Amino acid sequence: MARKVKVGLIQMATKAPAEASCEEHRKAMLDAHAKYIEEAGKKGVNMLCMQEVFTGPYFCPSQDIKWYGLTEKIPDGPTTKLMQEYAKKFGMVLIVPIYEEHITGVYYNTAAVIDADGKYLGKYRKNHIPQVKGFWEKFFFKPGNLGYPVFKTAFGNVGVYICYDRHFPDGARCLGLNGAEIVFNPSATVAGLSEYLWKIEQPAHAVANGYFVAAINRVGKEAPWNIGEFYGQSYVVSPKGQILAQASRDKDELLVTEIDLDEVKEVRDLWQFFRDRRPETYGPLTEL
């Protein structure tokens, strides 16, 4: 029997001015996402993911401690609890990217994973943290320390990779070896060189590792930073590297597409990349 799964991705522009309080940003984004979550539920979506740190703007062009106010505990914070209610209501797996407070002063770029019955399964913390002009992420995020977990959900095995992570094939391979059938990559990326890479790297990860990838990006420009246009184009790509569905460049949108997770086995049996690996020859990767 085919393992058909409906995947949903939400891309969105920020909904409050930068000068708004963190609580105002959080409320505005949660309110804006609510209608799309409801729509996803009505459309029978089985797995749904939002964009990177979805409860606010992409604040990393600044180095302003104000944005520490967007942090929340996971799983005990209000957004995770709310998303658990949605997951249970619609029988839908949710991947929820949140700015996480571990303890005061220690914050992570994190995604919580919630099963279709509302149970919190765990979290992924972004491992690769950029520190370049316009992306001062090391000011805000401590590098992840939870490895590359894969979560066994009601509809399939889910891995998470966050934004800048996608430039590193090593973690993508770890997710495949850990059993991922689909990897969600919530992002916040702007036009420029990264747009060229947007449709190269993640199909390459999908092919190399024989899994689906769901890539999510926000849209619009965010004042006062104006580091460029978040170009949307969220998409789902198959283990064969084929883009199955893609969202618009500039609109708030729920993208829904159906995938067949049996294709993972089909592709891995066809292209024996896991069988033909030579890990005993890769030692220098951990030494350089």
N, C-alpha and C positions, 0 to 999 in steps of 0.2 A: 504493500500500500504506500502510495506517495505521501511524503511528509510535507504537505503544503502548509506554509506559514505566511500570514500577512504581516508585512513589516511597515511601520509608519515612522516618518521623520518629520520633525517640526523645525522650520527655519523662521527666524523672526528678527525684526529690527527692535532696538531698545525703545521703551515706551515712556520714559520719564527723562526730563532734562538732567544734565550732569549734576547741577546744583541741588537736585532733590536729595532727600535723606536716603540712607540705605534702605530703611523700612519702606519708604515710598517707592523706591525702585523695585524692591521685592514684591510688594503688593501689585504694582502695575504689571509686572511680567507674569506673575501668577494668574492675575485676572485675564490677561491677554491669552495665555496658554490654555485657560480652562475650556474655551470654546473648541479649540482644536483637539484637546484630549477627549471631550465629549463627542466630537465628530469622529475621531478615531474609534471610540467605543461603538458608535452606531454603525461604522463600516466594518466591524468585526476584526479590527487590527489585533494581532496576537502579541507583537513586540513593538514598543514605541520608545523613541529616544529624542531628547531635546539637544540644543546646542551647548557648547562649553559655557560653564558658569552662567546658566540660563536665567538666574534670578536677578541679573543686573546688566549693566553695560560691560564692554570689555575695557576694564579700567587700567590695564597694565601700561598704556602710554604714559601714565602719571607715576609718581612715587609719593602718593598721598595716603597717609594712614587712615584717612576717612573710610577707605574701602574695606578695612578690616571689619567694619560693621556689617558687611554682607556675610560674614562667616556664620556657619551653623554647625551644631553637633550632628553627626551621623552615627546611628540612626535616630537619635532622640530629639533632633531638631524639628521645627514645625513643617518644613517643606517635605522631608522624608515621610513624616507622619501623614501629611495630606496626600502624597503620592501613593502611599500604601492603601489609603481609602479608595482612590481612583482605580488602582490595580485590582482590588477586590471587587469593586462595583462592576467593572467591565471584563473581568477574567483576563487581564492583559499584563504581560511582563513590561515593566518600565525601567529604563535606564535613565538615571536622573543626575545630571552633572551639577554639582554644588561646590561652592567655596567652603571648605570644611575647617572647622576649629577642632583641633585635637586637644590642645590645652591652650591657655592664654599665651599668645605670642608664637605659637607653632601652628601654621596653617597649610593646608594642602589643596591642590586642584584635584577634585575627586568626583567620581560618579558612583552613586549608590545603585545597586541592582535589586529590584523587587519582583518577586514571583507573581504569577497570575492569581494566586489566592491572597495576595497582600503581604506575604511573608518577606521580611528583609533577608536577603541572601548574603550580602556582603558588599564590599566596595573595592574599587580600583583607584589608586592614587597615581596621578601623572608622574612618570619617571624622569622624562627628559624636559628640563626647564630652560627655555631660552633666556638670554640676557643681551639683547641688542637694541639699538635705537627704536623706540616705539613699542618694544616688547620687553619691558623691565620686569620679567616675571619672577626673577630670583628675589626681588624686593617683597613679593607677595606670597610665594609658594616655596615650601620646602620640598626637595625631590622625594618622590614616592618611595616607600619602604615595604610594600606588600607584594613585590614581584609582579607576576603576570597571571593572576588567577582566572580561572574559567568557571562559570556558574551554570550549574545544571538546572535549567528552568523547565516549566511545564511544556514548553514548545521546542526546546533545543538547547545546545550548549553555547553560552554567550561569553565572549571576551570583550574587553574594552581597551581602547588605545585613545589618548586624548591629544588632539591637535598636533603640536610639534613632535610628539612621539612618532608620527607617521613617517618622518624622515629617517627612521632607524629600523632597518630590516631585522635586527637581532631580536627585539621584543616581539615583533610580528611573528617571527618563527617560534618563539617561546609559546605564544598563544596557540599556535597550531599544534605544537607538541603536547600542550596541556589539554588538548581536546576541543578547541573552539570550532564550532560549525559556522558561526557568524560573529564578526568583530564590528562593534560600533565605534566610530571615531567622531565624537563631538568636537567641533572646532570653532575658532574665531580667526579667520584669515582674510587678508585684504589683497586687492588687485596688485599685480606686479609679478615677480618671478614665481611666487608661490602658486599663482593661478595656472601657470604653465605646468607646474608639478602636480596640481590638484587631480588631474585625470591620468597621471602616469603612475605615481607611487602606489596608490591604493589598489588599482587593478593588478599591479605587479605583486603586491602582497597577497592578493586573492589567488593569483595563479601559482605563486611559489609555495603557498601553504594549503591550497585546496580548500578554501572556505569562502563564504560570502563576506563582503565588507559593506557596511552602511556608513556613509560619510555625510556629516551634517555641518553646515556653515551658516552663520548669521548673515543678515542683509543690511544694507544702508550705510550711512556715514554717521559717526558719533562725535558730536561736538562736546567739548572744545578741542579735542585732541586732533581730529581730522587726519588720522594717519593713512587714510585711504578708504576705498569702498569695500565693505564686506560683500563679496560677490555671490553669496548663496550657492546655487547649483548643487544642492545636496543630492546625493544619488546612492543607488544600490548597485553593486557589481557582483557578478557571479564568479564561482571558482574558475571559470574559463576566461575571466577577464572582460566579460561583456557587460556594459552598463545597461541595466534592465529598465531603469526609470530614473529621471532626473528632474529636479525642481527648477523653477525660474531663477533668474539672476538677481532680481530686485524686489520680490514680493514675499510678504508673510504667507506661509504655505504649509499645508500638511501634505506630504508626499506619501502615497500608499502604493505598494506593489506586492505581488504574491511571489514567493520563492518556494522551491522544492528542495528541502534539505537532503534528500536522497542523492542530489547531484554531487554532494561532497564525496560520498563513497565512489560514485561513478568516475569523477575526475581523478581521485587519488588512485583508483585502480588502473586508470588509463595512463596518467602521467606519474610515474613511480618516483617522485622527488623525495619522499620520505624514506623509501627503501634504499635509494641510492646515495643518501647522505653519507659523508665520511667524517663524523664528529671527531674521530681520533686525529684527524689532520688539522683541526681548527684551533688548536691550543694557542697559537699566537694572538688570536682574537681577544683573549683575556689577559694578555701580557703587554700589549702595545698601548 
